[in-house]
Amino acid sequence: MSALLSVEDLSYAYKHLPVLHRVTFQVRAGEIAVVLGPNGAGKSTLLKCVAYMLRPREGRVSVAGEDVRTWSARQRARVFAYVPQINTGNMLTVFDTVLLGRKPHMRWSPTGRDVRVVEELLELLGLDALALRPTNTLSGGELQKVVLARALAQEPRILLLDEFTNNLDIRNRIEAMQWVQHVVRARNIAAVVVTHEFNLALRYGDRYIVIDKGRVRAAGDRSVITPQLLEDVFGIRVRVEHISGHPLIVPLL
Amino acid sequence: MGPEKGAIRPSAESERVDMRPMSEGRIARTYRRHLRRRYAFVTALLVLTGLALIYGLQVGPYALHWSRVLAHPGQSVEARIFWSIRLPRVLAAVIVGASLALAGAVMQNVLHNPLASPFTMGISHGAMFGAALVIGVMGAGWEGGTGHLVGARPSAVVPAAFAGAMVGVVVILVLARLRGFTPEAIVLAGVAMSALFTAATTLIQYFTDETALVSIVYWTFGDVGRPAWGDIGWMIGVFVPALVYFLWQRWNFNALESGDEVARSLGVDVARVRLLGLLIASLLTAVDVAFVGIIGFVGLICPHFVRLAIGGDHRFLLPATAVTGALLLLLADALARSLISPDILPVGVLTSFLGAPMFLYLLWRRSA
């Protein structure tokens, strides 16, 4: 099976400060790729470059073999859905916020189908009771669900999540990742997820990209995540334990 | 078109949804009801504004009887008062109120700043400088012989005020375009331009004679009685295309509410929406300020009032804010004409007087 998302030799610099250097990786349909790396490694920049929200200096991003560079912003928004690290509520209702996800598909106004897509997602994520609440009255966990629903309303082929599970309690964190996994499998799309949580990453990731100082240090399946690699990249000693068959990364203090 | 095909191709899950008949569920029905309430709100505001307009036509030192106005068109004193004083005045209040409020709503959205108003980019001070320059240096504005000041002579002062208002705006927008200014930087640049124009105006006032000085000060009192029919044509000619453009952009404004990054990820050209929004809102404001002078607080307060009532959806926020601005200025002007009748207060003073406490009240409500 060939890759749905393919990133080749991607480089980016803010003014004269290089951030990404020849980043290469692939993600297949139905897979969750997890990007790991210390603060300032270039993870968020990578996500934005993949979606062409930032224009890469060099390199190529392709989806199902097609070069993303030639697409219009609207075309890109129908393929990539991006969820930023920090989300704040505003005076739009939950329904209208999710409906915004239909914007790349809209002409003058939302159609009946747009409304049904939103309705379906609100039901799926259990947000129906909140449909007419302004998003600035929601809790952090509720807001994250709304933002995820907006991204899914785009009906993207690639989901880009930047530290999506931050600020969520343990239950919401697991639920959110389960939703992402469910959607990725059911719709046969790909997700690229930036996170700092090793154990959540090991649980839900299908593929791993470890970056440090803008370079890929390792990419591949779970077997690339070794104590040696984590020590090199994060500067901490860890051990991998197995509990109930699940690998668990334990920092050694 | 590969990406089109790929993006639209529904997944197994949504295909099941599509197979269902067009029936909408409970959430969609609730949402439709919510939309109908929003339409009803805008309609109610329109009706109220219509009533305020009729009321505004009747307020004044001379009591008008509708039968006589309509019976002798163009002949009776009443008909003349109606056609050349009352009606233009009331229409000016509608257009100026709607324009300022609309410009305020757009400014607050594209600058991500609840304190933004039509004057954020230094328009009022720029217009004042333009007016002061022609009045003070070129001696325009004094209507000699009548014995009292009736305001600045429009032929020279209006274009000068408009040009003054737009100079600062263009400078800021060019800088913003060249250097990729953030919204905060644009607001600060507006503060800087205001300070510069204030200083220049003060300098003119310092060196000019009393007559010009009085004229300059008088010009700044916003007064909707100033524009003639032709001027109103200009204002409508700018207002209508601006309204259409802003309504066309309503989903882009909604996307901007969630921040630049989210908007960009939804395919919005953020820089373009921001710059064009600022330019058109400024143009709208500058035309009005050139014709009627400075009318404060309408543009700041109306979007807040409407947001509190019906939320932040720009499909409804923009039209409702425009109508609220018209309503507010109609009522304020009617009050300005009746408070010390037969004398008339400049409505700009009144809006600030009423607007400031109303704004504090809104803040108090919102913080509760």
Interface residues (C-beta under 8 A of the other chain):
Chain A: K48 A51 M53 V63 A64 G65 E66 W71 S72 A73 R74 Q75 R76 A77 R78 V79 F80 A81 Y82 P84 N87 T88 N90 M91 L92 T93 F95 D96 T97 L100 G101 K103 P104 H105 M106 G112 R113 V115 R116 V117 V118 E119 E120 L122 E123 D128 A131 L132 P134 Q154 E155 P156 R157 A186 R187 N188 I189
Chain B: G2 P3 E4 G6 A7 I8 P10 S11 A12 E13 S14 V17 D18 M22 E24 G25 R26 I27 A28 T30 Y31 H34 W251 N254 A255 E257 S258 G259 E261 V262 R264 S265 L266 G267 V268 D269 R307 G311 G312 D313
